[in-house]
Amino acid sequence: MKLDSNSITVRLTLGLGLIALLVFVAAGALLQRAFERDLAEADRQELRGKLGIVQHFIGEFARARDIQVLKHHLDDLRIGHSRLSVRILDSDASDVYRGAGLPVDETFDASGFGRVQRADGVSFDTVQQMLGTDSPWPGGRVVLGLDSRPRDEMLARHVNNLIGVCVLGIVLTAGLSFIAAWRGLAPVKRLSLQAGKITAHSLSVRLVDGQDATELEGLIEAFNAVLDRLETAYRQVEAFSANVAHELRTPLASLVSGSQVMLSGVRTASELKEAIASNLEDLQQMSQLVNDMLFLARADQGDRAQGLERTDLAAEAERTLKYCEPLLEQAGLTGTRVGEASIDCNPALVRRALVNLLVNAIQHTNRGQHIEVAIEACRADVKLSVKNPGLPIPERIKARMFDRFFRADDARARAGESHGFGLTIVAAIARMHGGRVFAEFGGGSNCIGFVIPGVAPGSPAAGAARNLTPPALMTEM
């Protein structure tokens, strides 16, 4: 068992030990003070009682006038009370009776109690009372004292006992605190061991504590949620890497094989020109793929749309329909714009998103049908969508349709030479404007689009961010 100053167990033990030290010291001091006060009060009560007896003896002497009888009574009073000393003085401060060499001190409180010290260092707690005019010695006084040594010795023994009890209590508290902290932190140690076994090949493992650990439930849930996100991101990276390799393999293979064929013999200028044109087409596709990947990567890092300006979305929708008019005619479709609104946005990015939505709709609409670009103002936000008739999009597709490289119909996507980035770029453009994407079905049409809020992040009011150049307009799903 390895412990250091940074160990929670050690810190808890030291903390509880310090608390025990403070508690025991405070309790011991209070107990010592209370015990000392009780002993002092007991001595005062004893002195009061003895003073009453001495006054009784003095009263008998006033009647009998026998000083020897008085002294005999006072000597008998000290039998069994070795601590007690008695002294009687007349008005001239001469001793009438003096026992055990009790000194007299004029410093005493209104109740008559005081404390004096003999020449040999022995201290006495005293009480004295003046004698009245009816006494044998008018103007004199009676002084009684109790030797404080036995009480001081008792107090010293009590202090030693308290110190022993406090030390034992502190040691026991620290030891038991260490055991309790060690056992209490056992679930943390078990979770640490479990977490240490999680690797890139076992991201599906989750932390589980089979024993009661209510305080750790939130931490376990939060950590497992992080693992869920990490596993999802890791799987996405794996799939992304595989998809990129798959997408680049075909054009690269075409470039290599075509170049090898051209180099295998003597070729004419026209043949070389045709080969170079074919290679250039493959290189353009790879360049577009890389540009799209770079654009999405920067959008995922939180970059915001810049160059925002007040834009007439109806005009942008008309421009997009005109741009896609050859594709509509080739697919035997028609398209119109419905609604109008103006909002602060990056016009080039919005056009790119609308082009991708239109191309997606064209690919999934039967000939002779109609596609609609809808603009709808909702309070401070604006919804831009493309509606095309057809069957509802299955939930499994709707859940992934904005993911990278996802193709609902792989054969159709291949025929169109699509990389599966179209709707992913739409989602990225929506995020760059602080908005979101959606996919709905209603009235026999699928409606796919995005929402732009009234004040988009990246505007001058929202702070500066890196500028993003939108990828070149191209048709892909």
BADRENBA-93630 format. One record per residue (C-alpha): x, z, y. Coordinates in nm, 3 decimals. Each point is the difference from the previous one (the first is absolute). Layout:
! BADRENBA-93630
NODE       px       pz       py
NODE        X        Z        Y
...
END
This chain:
! BADRENBA-93630
NODE       px       pz       py
NODE    0.000    0.000    0.000
NODE    0.172   -0.125    0.315
NODE   -0.100    0.156    0.330
NODE    0.130   -0.049    0.353
NODE   -0.094    0.097    0.352
NODE   -0.233   -0.301    0.029
NODE   -0.200    0.106   -0.306
NODE   -0.363    0.083    0.075
NODE    0.019    0.273   -0.265
NODE    0.300    0.161    0.171
NODE   -0.158   -0.025    0.344
NODE   -0.327    0.149   -0.123
NODE    0.189    0.281   -0.172
NODE    0.207    0.074    0.311
NODE   -0.307   -0.019    0.221
NODE   -0.204    0.236   -0.216
NODE    0.303    0.229   -0.038
NODE    0.033    0.017    0.379
NODE   -0.371    0.075    0.031
NODE    0.035    0.275   -0.262
NODE    0.298    0.143    0.190
NODE   -0.194    0.014    0.326
NODE   -0.309    0.146   -0.168
NODE    0.191    0.267   -0.195
NODE    0.215    0.098    0.299
NODE   -0.306    0.030    0.225
NODE   -0.197    0.191   -0.264
NODE    0.297    0.229   -0.075
NODE    0.053    0.076    0.369
NODE   -0.367    0.082    0.046
NODE   -0.004    0.219   -0.311
NODE    0.316    0.183    0.111
NODE   -0.142    0.060    0.346
NODE   -0.332    0.122   -0.140
NODE    0.178    0.230   -0.249
NODE    0.224    0.140    0.275
NODE   -0.303    0.060    0.224
NODE   -0.189    0.174   -0.282
NODE    0.294    0.230   -0.075
NODE    0.041    0.085    0.369
NODE   -0.371    0.081    0.028
NODE    0.020    0.216   -0.312
NODE    0.291    0.195    0.153
NODE   -0.197    0.050    0.321
NODE   -0.297    0.130   -0.195
NODE    0.229    0.240   -0.182
NODE    0.153    0.119    0.328
NODE   -0.347    0.057    0.147
NODE   -0.098    0.208   -0.301
NODE    0.317    0.209    0.009
NODE   -0.038    0.049    0.376
NODE   -0.342    0.151   -0.057
NODE    0.144    0.241   -0.258
NODE    0.283    0.107    0.234
NODE   -0.250    0.062    0.278
NODE   -0.199    0.219   -0.241
NODE    0.312    0.201   -0.080
NODE    0.073    0.041    0.371
NODE   -0.356    0.125    0.049
NODE    0.051    0.265   -0.270
NODE    0.327    0.103    0.162
NODE   -0.182    0.047    0.331
NODE   -0.216    0.263   -0.169
NODE    0.259    0.168   -0.223
NODE    0.307   -0.043    0.219
NODE    0.230   -0.015   -0.303
NODE    0.261   -0.271    0.052
NODE    0.140    0.043   -0.351
NODE   -0.336   -0.073   -0.153
NODE   -0.024   -0.316    0.213
NODE    0.344   -0.117   -0.106
NODE   -0.083    0.079   -0.362
NODE   -0.316   -0.212    0.023
NODE    0.192   -0.285    0.165
NODE    0.268    0.014   -0.270
NODE   -0.269   -0.007   -0.268
NODE   -0.153   -0.304    0.171
NODE    0.318   -0.198   -0.071
NODE   -0.005    0.082   -0.372
NODE   -0.071   -0.328   -0.176
NODE    0.033   -0.185    0.332
NODE    0.373   -0.052    0.031
NODE   -0.057   -0.271    0.258
NODE   -0.182    0.239    0.240
NODE    0.175    0.181    0.283
NODE   -0.167    0.246    0.243
NODE    0.119    0.122    0.339
NODE   -0.170    0.237    0.247
NODE    0.128    0.035    0.354
NODE   -0.104    0.238    0.276
NODE   -0.047   -0.092    0.363
NODE    0.375    0.023    0.061
NODE    0.065   -0.255   -0.279
NODE    0.158    0.277   -0.210
NODE   -0.057   -0.019   -0.375
NODE   -0.253    0.240   -0.142
NODE    0.032   -0.171   -0.337
NODE    0.218   -0.294   -0.105
NODE    0.017   -0.167   -0.339
NODE    0.237   -0.270   -0.136
NODE    0.162   -0.050    0.337
NODE   -0.287   -0.207    0.144
NODE    0.100   -0.134    0.342
NODE   -0.245   -0.020    0.288
NODE   -0.056   -0.315    0.201
NODE   -0.214   -0.033    0.306
NODE   -0.091   -0.366   -0.073
NODE   -0.333    0.012   -0.178
NODE   -0.331   -0.175    0.059
NODE   -0.327    0.152    0.124
NODE   -0.101    0.093   -0.353
NODE    0.315    0.208   -0.034
NODE    0.174   -0.221   -0.255
NODE    0.360   -0.111    0.039
NODE    0.324   -0.065   -0.184
NODE    0.327    0.191    0.037
NODE    0.342   -0.027   -0.159
NODE    0.226    0.285   -0.100
NODE    0.371    0.000    0.077
NODE    0.079   -0.096   -0.361
NODE   -0.217   -0.311    0.033
NODE   -0.305    0.131   -0.185
NODE   -0.324   -0.113    0.166
NODE   -0.325    0.195    0.021
NODE   -0.354   -0.104    0.079
NODE   -0.134    0.280    0.219
NODE   -0.315    0.142    0.147
NODE   -0.005    0.274    0.264
NODE   -0.264    0.197    0.181
NODE    0.013    0.232    0.299
NODE   -0.108    0.360   -0.053
NODE   -0.286    0.133    0.210
NODE   -0.013    0.310    0.219
NODE   -0.172    0.195   -0.277
NODE    0.293   -0.053   -0.237
NODE    0.289    0.248   -0.041
NODE    0.230   -0.244    0.185
NODE   -0.195   -0.158    0.289
NODE    0.163   -0.321    0.119
NODE    0.189   -0.034   -0.327
NODE   -0.048   -0.272   -0.261
NODE   -0.010   -0.069   -0.368
NODE    0.202   -0.293   -0.145
NODE   -0.039   -0.129   -0.356
NODE    0.217   -0.274   -0.151
NODE    0.013   -0.200   -0.322
NODE    0.332   -0.129   -0.129
NODE   -0.035   -0.384    0.001
NODE    0.271   -0.065   -0.262
NODE   -0.231    0.004   -0.305
NODE   -0.241   -0.237    0.175
NODE    0.282   -0.231    0.111
NODE    0.134   -0.006   -0.355
NODE   -0.348   -0.086   -0.132
NODE   -0.030   -0.279    0.255
NODE    0.342   -0.137   -0.099
NODE   -0.101    0.001   -0.369
NODE   -0.325   -0.174    0.094
NODE    0.196   -0.268    0.191
NODE    0.224   -0.059   -0.301
NODE   -0.302   -0.026   -0.228
NODE   -0.166   -0.245    0.239
NODE    0.315   -0.213    0.015
NODE    0.017   -0.009   -0.377
NODE   -0.367   -0.095   -0.028
NODE    0.035   -0.267    0.271
NODE    0.309   -0.155   -0.161
NODE   -0.170   -0.002   -0.340
NODE   -0.317   -0.147    0.153
NODE    0.192   -0.272    0.184
NODE    0.199   -0.093   -0.312
NODE   -0.314   -0.010   -0.214
NODE   -0.188   -0.200    0.264
NODE    0.282   -0.253    0.029
NODE    0.034   -0.029   -0.377
NODE   -0.371   -0.037   -0.062
NODE   -0.025   -0.242    0.294
NODE    0.272   -0.215   -0.155
NODE   -0.185   -0.007   -0.333
NODE   -0.333   -0.075    0.171
NODE    0.154   -0.275    0.216
NODE    0.180   -0.153   -0.299
NODE   -0.317   -0.006   -0.206
NODE   -0.214   -0.106    0.296
NODE    0.224   -0.299    0.069
NODE    0.009   -0.107   -0.363
NODE   -0.267   -0.271    0.061
NODE    0.222   -0.147    0.274
NODE    0.292   -0.014   -0.244
NODE   -0.219   -0.169   -0.262
NODE   -0.120   -0.255    0.255
NODE    0.359   -0.063    0.110
NODE    0.100   -0.072   -0.359
NODE   -0.296   -0.237   -0.037
NODE    0.083   -0.177    0.327
NODE    0.364   -0.034   -0.105
NODE   -0.106   -0.199   -0.307
NODE   -0.187   -0.264    0.203
NODE    0.199   -0.322    0.022
NODE   -0.068   -0.360    0.095
NODE   -0.101   -0.059   -0.361
NODE   -0.241    0.297   -0.015
NODE   -0.188   -0.019    0.330
NODE   -0.328    0.048   -0.187
NODE    0.094    0.363   -0.073
NODE   -0.184    0.254    0.215
NODE    0.070    0.366    0.071
NODE   -0.216    0.238   -0.204
NODE    0.012    0.379    0.001
NODE   -0.185    0.152   -0.294
NODE    0.001    0.352    0.142
NODE   -0.182    0.151    0.294
NODE    0.171   -0.112    0.320
NODE   -0.273   -0.025    0.260
NODE    0.246   -0.010    0.291
NODE    0.176   -0.300   -0.155
NODE   -0.309   -0.208   -0.068
NODE    0.015   -0.165    0.343
NODE    0.372   -0.073   -0.039
NODE   -0.054   -0.144   -0.349
NODE   -0.286   -0.219    0.120
NODE    0.199   -0.120    0.302
NODE    0.309   -0.073   -0.210
NODE   -0.205   -0.184   -0.260
NODE   -0.163   -0.202    0.278
NODE    0.347   -0.093    0.125
NODE    0.091   -0.105   -0.354
NODE   -0.316   -0.211   -0.014
NODE    0.097   -0.178    0.319
NODE    0.361   -0.032   -0.112
NODE   -0.101   -0.143   -0.336
NODE   -0.235   -0.246    0.168
NODE    0.270   -0.106    0.245
NODE    0.258   -0.028   -0.278
NODE   -0.230   -0.213   -0.212
NODE   -0.076   -0.215    0.303
NODE    0.371   -0.048    0.065
NODE    0.055   -0.091   -0.363
NODE   -0.289   -0.246    0.007
NODE    0.113   -0.133    0.336
NODE    0.354   -0.061   -0.125
NODE   -0.131   -0.169   -0.313
NODE   -0.239   -0.216    0.202
NODE    0.269   -0.100    0.247
NODE    0.231   -0.097   -0.284
NODE   -0.285   -0.192   -0.163
NODE   -0.091   -0.180    0.322
NODE    0.360   -0.098    0.077
NODE    0.087   -0.100   -0.356
NODE   -0.207   -0.320   -0.003
NODE    0.129   -0.154    0.327
NODE    0.356    0.109   -0.079
NODE   -0.022   -0.152   -0.347
NODE   -0.139   -0.317    0.154
NODE    0.288   -0.012    0.249
NODE    0.261    0.058   -0.269
NODE   -0.141   -0.248   -0.250
NODE   -0.063   -0.265    0.266
NODE    0.352    0.035    0.137
NODE    0.149   -0.019   -0.348
NODE   -0.194   -0.317   -0.074
NODE    0.110   -0.160    0.323
NODE    0.363    0.092   -0.072
NODE   -0.009   -0.132   -0.356
NODE    0.041   -0.363    0.108
NODE    0.038   -0.245    0.284
NODE   -0.306    0.006    0.229
NODE   -0.120   -0.228    0.273
NODE   -0.052    0.117    0.354
NODE   -0.378   -0.008   -0.039
NODE    0.020    0.214   -0.314
NODE    0.223    0.250    0.175
NODE   -0.233    0.009    0.298
NODE   -0.299    0.063   -0.225
NODE    0.186    0.281   -0.184
NODE    0.099    0.164    0.326
NODE   -0.360   -0.018    0.126
NODE   -0.122    0.162   -0.321
NODE    0.263    0.273    0.029
NODE   -0.093    0.054    0.366
NODE   -0.363    0.052   -0.098
NODE    0.101    0.267   -0.254
NODE    0.229    0.165    0.255
NODE   -0.281    0.009    0.257
NODE   -0.225    0.174   -0.251
NODE    0.268    0.259   -0.072
NODE    0.063    0.044    0.374
NODE   -0.371    0.057    0.060
NODE   -0.009    0.253   -0.285
NODE    0.296    0.190    0.146
NODE   -0.151   -0.007    0.350
NODE   -0.330    0.133   -0.129
NODE    0.176    0.276   -0.195
NODE    0.202    0.099    0.308
NODE   -0.315    0.001    0.213
NODE   -0.183    0.226   -0.248
NODE    0.299    0.232   -0.039
NODE    0.023    0.055    0.376
NODE   -0.376    0.052    0.022
NODE    0.021    0.260   -0.280
NODE    0.264    0.185    0.203
NODE   -0.257    0.062    0.273
NODE    0.078   -0.278    0.245
NODE   -0.285   -0.070    0.241
NODE   -0.125   -0.321    0.150
NODE    0.157   -0.080    0.336
NODE   -0.083   -0.250    0.270
NODE   -0.359    0.120    0.015
NODE   -0.226   -0.183    0.241
NODE   -0.370   -0.034    0.068
NODE   -0.111   -0.263   -0.251
NODE   -0.322   -0.197   -0.033
NODE   -0.055    0.027   -0.374
NODE   -0.265   -0.271    0.000
NODE    0.254   -0.249    0.137
NODE    0.258    0.111   -0.258
NODE   -0.255   -0.043   -0.279
NODE   -0.079   -0.353    0.118
NODE    0.370   -0.086    0.010
NODE    0.041    0.137   -0.354
NODE   -0.295   -0.206   -0.129
NODE    0.147   -0.310    0.160
NODE    0.340    0.075   -0.156
NODE   -0.159    0.034   -0.345
NODE   -0.234   -0.298    0.044
NODE    0.205   -0.227   -0.234
NODE   -0.017    0.262   -0.276
NODE   -0.377    0.041    0.051
NODE   -0.056   -0.375   -0.022
NODE    0.219   -0.029   -0.307
NODE   -0.200    0.277   -0.172
NODE   -0.335   -0.149    0.112
NODE   -0.091    0.305    0.210
NODE   -0.120    0.069    0.353
NODE    0.086    0.289    0.226
NODE   -0.139    0.155    0.316
NODE    0.063    0.297    0.224
NODE   -0.261    0.271    0.067
NODE    0.024    0.266    0.272
NODE    0.248    0.061    0.277
NODE    0.207    0.284    0.144
NODE    0.318    0.069    0.194
NODE    0.262    0.260   -0.084
NODE    0.368    0.084    0.057
NODE    0.202   -0.143   -0.290
NODE    0.286   -0.230   -0.094
NODE   -0.167   -0.345   -0.011
NODE    0.256   -0.157   -0.234
NODE   -0.038    0.279   -0.257
NODE   -0.380   -0.014    0.019
NODE    0.008   -0.378   -0.052
NODE    0.226    0.048   -0.301
NODE   -0.241    0.250   -0.151
NODE   -0.301   -0.229    0.061
NODE    0.184   -0.298   -0.156
NODE    0.076    0.202   -0.314
NODE   -0.361    0.119   -0.023
NODE   -0.128   -0.355    0.040
NODE    0.239   -0.138   -0.263
NODE   -0.103    0.275   -0.239
NODE   -0.368   -0.083    0.058
NODE    0.063   -0.375   -0.047
NODE    0.170    0.063   -0.333
NODE   -0.298    0.199   -0.129
NODE   -0.293   -0.206    0.133
NODE   -0.174   -0.286   -0.184
NODE   -0.032   -0.343    0.162
NODE   -0.291   -0.059    0.232
NODE   -0.025    0.363    0.114
NODE    0.053    0.157    0.341
NODE    0.263    0.248    0.121
NODE   -0.060    0.221    0.301
NODE    0.253    0.174    0.227
NODE   -0.179    0.306    0.137
NODE    0.095    0.206    0.305
NODE   -0.185    0.326    0.048
NODE    0.055    0.257    0.273
NODE   -0.057    0.358   -0.127
NODE    0.024    0.249    0.285
NODE    0.371   -0.006    0.098
NODE    0.109   -0.191   -0.313
NODE   -0.033   -0.363   -0.101
NODE   -0.056   -0.132   -0.354
NODE    0.136   -0.342   -0.091
NODE   -0.103   -0.135   -0.338
NODE   -0.047   -0.316   -0.201
NODE   -0.316   -0.034   -0.209
NODE   -0.031   -0.241   -0.291
NODE   -0.285   -0.029   -0.252
NODE    0.066    0.096   -0.358
NODE   -0.023    0.274   -0.260
NODE    0.096    0.356    0.096
NODE    0.371    0.074   -0.032
NODE    0.060    0.222   -0.307
NODE    0.109    0.354    0.083
NODE    0.327   -0.037   -0.193
NODE    0.091   -0.297    0.221
NODE   -0.129    0.160    0.319
NODE    0.225    0.302   -0.064
NODE    0.314   -0.219   -0.016
NODE   -0.081   -0.308    0.205
NODE    0.217    0.116    0.294
NODE    0.301    0.079   -0.223
NODE    0.312   -0.213    0.004
NODE    0.024   -0.286   -0.251
NODE   -0.354    0.067   -0.122
NODE   -0.187   -0.312   -0.106
NODE   -0.362    0.016   -0.104
NODE    0.030   -0.345   -0.160
NODE    0.360   -0.060   -0.101
NODE   -0.052   -0.363   -0.105
NODE   -0.163   -0.091    0.332
NODE    0.269    0.187    0.194
NODE    0.271   -0.188   -0.184
NODE   -0.163   -0.329    0.077
NODE    0.004    0.089    0.369
NODE    0.359    0.126   -0.017
NODE   -0.108    0.339    0.132
NODE    0.216    0.309   -0.017
NODE   -0.288    0.249    0.015
NODE    0.086    0.127    0.350
NODE   -0.299   -0.131    0.193
NODE   -0.228    0.303    0.001
NODE    0.301    0.234   -0.007
NODE    0.109   -0.145    0.334
NODE   -0.357    0.044    0.132
NODE    0.018    0.370   -0.093
NODE    0.345    0.030    0.164
NODE   -0.126   -0.162    0.324
NODE   -0.297    0.237    0.003
NODE    0.233    0.301   -0.038
NODE    0.224   -0.131    0.276
NODE   -0.302    0.011    0.232
NODE   -0.102    0.346   -0.124
NODE   -0.293   -0.144   -0.192
NODE   -0.105   -0.047   -0.362
NODE   -0.121   -0.267   -0.243
NODE   -0.326   -0.011   -0.193
NODE   -0.178   -0.203   -0.267
NODE   -0.381    0.009   -0.023
NODE   -0.282   -0.192   -0.165
NODE   -0.341   -0.063    0.147
NODE   -0.258   -0.273    0.034
NODE    0.155   -0.204   -0.279
NODE    0.338   -0.020    0.178
NODE    0.335    0.173   -0.027
NODE    0.126    0.129    0.333
NODE    0.374    0.067    0.029
NODE    0.160    0.095    0.331
NODE    0.163    0.263    0.216
NODE   -0.080    0.234    0.287
NODE    0.198    0.022    0.325
NODE   -0.048    0.321    0.201
NODE   -0.061   -0.012    0.373
NODE    0.343    0.151    0.083
NODE    0.253   -0.122   -0.250
NODE    0.326    0.186   -0.068
NODE    0.295   -0.184    0.147
NODE   -0.172   -0.066    0.333
NODE    0.180    0.122    0.314
NODE   -0.227    0.305    0.001
NODE    0.087    0.080   -0.358
NODE    0.378   -0.024    0.034
NODE    0.266   -0.256   -0.078
NODE    0.091   -0.124   -0.346
NODE    0.204   -0.280   -0.154
NODE   -0.138   -0.344    0.061
NODE   -0.101   -0.201   -0.303
NODE    0.003   -0.375   -0.011
NODE   -0.299   -0.115   -0.205
NODE    0.087   -0.214   -0.301
NODE   -0.067   -0.367    0.041
NODE   -0.358   -0.105   -0.059
NODE   -0.037   -0.122   -0.355
NODE   -0.281   -0.011   -0.250
NODE    0.037    0.242   -0.284
NODE   -0.206    0.250   -0.190
END
